[in-house]
Amino acid sequence: MIFGKFVTVIKAFFNSIANALWERDPIAIMRLEYDRSVEQLKEGRKGLELYRGLVERVVRQVAMGKTQIERLQAEVKSYLKAGDRETAGKFALQLKKAEGEFVQNQEQLKLHEEAYENNLKKIQFANKQLGDVREKIERYNADLKMTAAEAEIARIAGDLNFDVTTDFGQIEQIIQQKIDVNRGKVRVAADLSSRGVAEIKARERMESQLAEDVLQQYEVELGLKSPETTPVVEGNKNLGPETRNG
């Protein structure tokens, strides 16, 4: 009983190893099985070749038996025509024996031919199956690699979580804050620039009005216009930006 338990433990141990190998690299196991089947098929082919050699020997025996029967028939006929019945009888006995062996050889040849054809079909079928298995192994290998790649891509895609709670999300928020600050600086600079433009435009309007007043005075002095038609220029006219005193 102890020995039986020991054997059971050993079997379980090797089964666990085999299962681990199957799960780790099933394609390699399939290839090993394929290679083993190929070797078996090669041995079967050698056996079939040897068997065909035996069949060919029986074929040769049948052919030789047919030739012997034809020769003995000719001998019997020849001696009967010659009136030598005693010698004809001897050849007749040999002919009878040869015909019996010929019938047996023909029956054996038929059986051997059928057996050879059956074994040939089995090997041909096994060869076709091995071809199918080889294609299946390659297809499984390609499918395993493809699905493994898809699984890895799915895993990576799952790890790339760009939520605000992740480090990437926090970094993204810092970048957005910097962008907002930079945009604020640009807006302030633009506003300040617009203020300067307004003052420049006001000064230009003031200088243009002063030039117009001077021209009108010269027109009156030169007699080009009468004082009545020339508008009076107010001395305190506000031409520039408003200024506050005090």
C-alpha positions as CSV (number, residue, x, y, z in Angstrom):
1,M,0.0,0.0,0.0
2,I,2.9,2.4,0.8
3,F,4.4,1.7,-2.6
4,G,1.1,2.4,-4.3
5,K,0.9,5.8,-2.5
6,F,4.4,6.6,-3.5
7,V,3.7,5.8,-7.1
8,T,0.6,8.0,-7.0
9,V,2.6,10.9,-5.5
10,I,5.3,10.5,-8.3
11,K,2.6,10.5,-11.0
12,A,1.0,13.6,-9.5
13,F,4.3,15.3,-9.4
14,F,5.1,14.6,-13.1
15,N,1.5,15.5,-14.1
16,S,2.0,18.9,-12.4
17,I,5.2,19.5,-14.3
18,A,3.6,18.5,-17.5
19,N,0.6,20.8,-16.9
20,A,3.0,23.7,-16.1
21,L,4.8,23.1,-19.4
22,W,1.5,22.9,-21.3
23,E,0.4,26.2,-19.8
24,R,3.8,27.9,-20.3
25,D,4.4,27.1,-23.9
26,P,1.6,25.0,-25.5
27,I,2.9,25.8,-29.0
28,A,6.2,24.2,-28.2
29,I,4.4,21.1,-26.8
30,M,2.4,20.9,-30.0
31,R,5.5,21.1,-32.1
32,L,7.1,18.3,-30.0
33,E,4.0,16.2,-30.6
34,Y,4.1,17.0,-34.3
35,D,7.8,16.1,-34.5
36,R,7.1,12.8,-32.7
37,S,4.3,12.0,-35.1
38,V,6.5,12.8,-38.1
39,E,9.1,10.4,-36.8
40,Q,6.4,7.7,-36.3
41,L,5.2,8.4,-39.8
42,K,8.7,8.0,-41.1
43,E,9.0,4.6,-39.4
44,G,5.6,3.6,-40.8
45,R,6.8,4.5,-44.2
46,K,9.9,2.4,-43.8
47,G,7.8,-0.5,-42.6
48,L,5.5,0.0,-45.6
49,E,8.5,-0.1,-48.0
50,L,9.7,-3.3,-46.4
51,Y,6.2,-4.8,-46.7
52,R,6.0,-3.7,-50.3
53,G,9.2,-5.6,-50.9
54,L,7.6,-8.8,-49.6
55,V,4.6,-8.2,-51.8
56,E,6.9,-7.8,-54.8
57,R,8.5,-11.1,-53.9
58,V,5.0,-12.8,-54.0
59,V,4.3,-11.0,-57.3
60,R,7.5,-12.5,-58.6
61,Q,6.6,-16.0,-57.3
62,V,3.2,-15.8,-59.0
63,A,4.9,-14.8,-62.3
64,M,7.4,-17.6,-61.9
65,G,4.6,-20.1,-61.1
66,K,2.7,-19.0,-64.2
67,T,5.8,-19.5,-66.3
68,Q,6.4,-22.9,-64.7
69,I,2.8,-24.0,-65.3
70,E,3.0,-23.0,-69.0
71,R,6.3,-25.0,-69.3
72,L,4.9,-28.1,-67.6
73,Q,1.8,-28.0,-69.7
74,A,4.0,-27.9,-72.8
75,E,6.0,-30.9,-71.5
76,V,2.9,-32.9,-70.8
77,K,1.5,-32.2,-74.3
78,S,4.8,-33.0,-75.9
79,Y,5.2,-36.4,-74.2
80,L,1.5,-37.3,-74.8
81,K,2.0,-36.6,-78.5
82,A,5.1,-38.7,-78.4
83,G,3.2,-41.6,-76.8
84,D,5.3,-41.5,-73.7
85,R,2.6,-41.6,-71.1
86,E,4.9,-42.5,-68.2
87,T,7.0,-39.4,-68.6
88,A,3.9,-37.3,-69.4
89,G,2.4,-38.5,-66.1
90,K,5.5,-37.4,-64.1
91,F,5.2,-33.9,-65.6
92,A,1.5,-34.0,-65.0
93,L,2.1,-34.5,-61.3
94,Q,4.5,-31.6,-61.3
95,L,2.0,-29.5,-63.1
96,K,-0.7,-30.3,-60.6
97,K,1.6,-29.3,-57.7
98,A,2.6,-26.1,-59.5
99,E,-1.0,-25.2,-60.2
100,G,-1.8,-25.6,-56.5
101,E,1.1,-23.4,-55.4
102,F,0.1,-20.9,-58.0
103,V,-3.4,-20.7,-56.7
104,Q,-2.1,-20.2,-53.1
105,N,0.4,-17.6,-54.2
106,Q,-2.4,-15.7,-56.1
107,E,-4.6,-15.8,-52.9
108,Q,-1.7,-14.6,-50.8
109,L,-0.8,-11.9,-53.4
110,K,-4.4,-10.6,-53.3
111,L,-4.4,-10.4,-49.5
112,H,-1.0,-8.7,-49.4
113,E,-2.0,-6.2,-52.0
114,E,-5.2,-5.3,-50.1
115,A,-3.1,-5.0,-46.8
116,Y,-0.6,-2.8,-48.6
117,E,-3.3,-0.6,-50.1
118,N,-4.9,-0.2,-46.7
119,N,-1.6,0.7,-45.0
120,L,-0.8,3.0,-47.8
121,K,-4.1,4.9,-47.3
122,K,-3.5,5.1,-43.6
123,I,-0.1,6.6,-44.1
124,Q,-1.4,9.0,-46.7
125,F,-4.2,10.0,-44.4
126,A,-1.8,10.5,-41.5
127,N,0.5,12.6,-43.7
128,K,-2.5,14.8,-44.6
129,Q,-3.4,15.1,-41.0
130,L,0.2,16.1,-40.2
131,G,0.0,18.8,-42.8
132,D,-3.2,20.1,-41.3
133,V,-1.7,20.0,-37.8
134,R,1.4,21.9,-39.1
135,E,-0.9,24.6,-40.5
136,K,-2.9,24.7,-37.3
137,I,0.2,25.1,-35.2
138,E,1.3,28.0,-37.3
139,R,-2.1,29.6,-37.1
140,Y,-2.3,29.1,-33.4
141,N,1.2,30.5,-33.0
142,A,0.2,33.6,-35.0
143,D,-3.1,33.9,-33.0
144,L,-1.3,33.6,-29.7
145,K,1.2,36.3,-30.6
146,M,-1.5,38.6,-31.9
147,T,-3.7,38.2,-28.9
148,A,-0.8,38.6,-26.6
149,A,0.1,41.9,-28.3
150,E,-3.6,43.0,-28.1
151,A,-3.6,42.1,-24.4
152,E,-0.4,44.1,-23.8
153,I,-1.9,47.1,-25.7
154,A,-5.0,46.9,-23.7
155,R,-3.0,46.7,-20.4
156,I,-0.9,49.7,-21.4
157,A,-4.0,51.7,-22.5
158,G,-5.6,50.9,-19.1
159,D,-2.5,52.1,-17.3
160,L,-2.5,55.4,-19.3
161,N,-5.0,57.0,-17.0
162,F,-4.9,60.8,-17.6
163,D,-7.4,61.7,-14.9
164,V,-6.9,64.8,-12.8
165,T,-6.2,62.6,-9.8
166,T,-3.1,61.1,-11.4
167,D,0.4,62.6,-11.6
168,F,-0.1,63.3,-15.3
169,G,-3.3,65.1,-14.6
170,Q,-1.7,67.2,-11.9
171,I,1.2,68.1,-14.2
172,E,-1.4,69.0,-16.9
173,Q,-3.1,71.4,-14.4
174,I,0.2,73.1,-13.7
175,I,0.8,73.6,-17.4
176,Q,-2.7,75.0,-17.9
177,Q,-2.1,77.5,-15.0
178,K,1.2,78.6,-16.6
179,I,-0.6,79.1,-19.9
180,D,-3.3,81.2,-18.1
181,V,-0.6,83.4,-16.5
182,N,1.1,83.9,-19.8
183,R,-2.2,84.9,-21.4
184,G,-2.8,87.3,-18.6
185,K,0.5,89.0,-19.1
186,V,-0.3,89.3,-22.8
187,R,-3.7,90.9,-22.1
188,V,-2.2,93.4,-19.6
189,A,0.5,94.4,-22.1
190,A,-2.2,94.8,-24.8
191,D,-4.3,97.0,-22.5
192,L,-1.3,99.2,-21.6
193,S,-0.4,99.5,-25.3
194,S,-3.9,100.7,-26.1
195,R,-3.7,103.4,-23.5
196,G,-0.6,104.8,-25.1
197,V,-2.2,104.8,-28.5
198,A,-5.2,106.8,-27.1
199,E,-2.8,109.5,-25.8
200,I,-0.9,109.6,-29.0
201,K,-4.1,110.1,-31.0
202,A,-5.3,112.8,-28.7
203,R,-2.0,114.7,-29.1
204,E,-2.2,114.3,-32.9
205,R,-5.8,115.8,-32.8
206,M,-4.6,118.7,-30.7
207,E,-1.6,119.5,-33.0
208,S,-3.9,119.2,-36.0
209,Q,-6.3,121.7,-34.5
210,L,-3.5,124.1,-33.6
211,A,-2.2,124.0,-37.2
212,E,-5.7,124.7,-38.5
213,D,-6.0,127.8,-36.2
214,V,-2.7,129.2,-37.3
215,L,-3.7,128.7,-40.9
216,Q,-6.9,130.6,-40.4
217,Q,-5.1,133.5,-38.8
218,Y,-2.7,133.7,-41.7
219,E,-5.7,133.6,-44.1
220,V,-7.2,136.7,-42.4
221,E,-3.9,138.5,-42.3
222,L,-3.3,137.8,-46.0
223,G,-6.8,139.0,-46.9
224,L,-7.9,135.6,-48.1
225,K,-10.7,135.5,-45.5
226,S,-12.6,138.2,-43.7
227,P,-12.6,138.2,-39.9
228,E,-16.4,137.8,-40.0
229,T,-16.3,134.5,-41.7
230,T,-13.4,133.2,-39.6
231,P,-14.5,131.4,-36.4
232,V,-13.2,132.8,-33.2
233,V,-10.6,130.4,-31.7
234,E,-11.3,129.9,-28.0
235,G,-8.1,130.2,-26.1
236,N,-9.1,127.7,-23.5
237,K,-10.4,125.1,-26.0
238,N,-9.6,121.6,-24.7
239,L,-7.8,119.9,-27.6
240,G,-5.8,117.2,-25.7
241,P,-6.6,114.7,-23.0
242,E,-8.3,116.1,-19.9
243,T,-5.9,117.2,-17.2
244,R,-6.7,117.7,-13.6
245,N,-5.0,120.4,-11.5
246,G,-4.3,120.2,-7.9
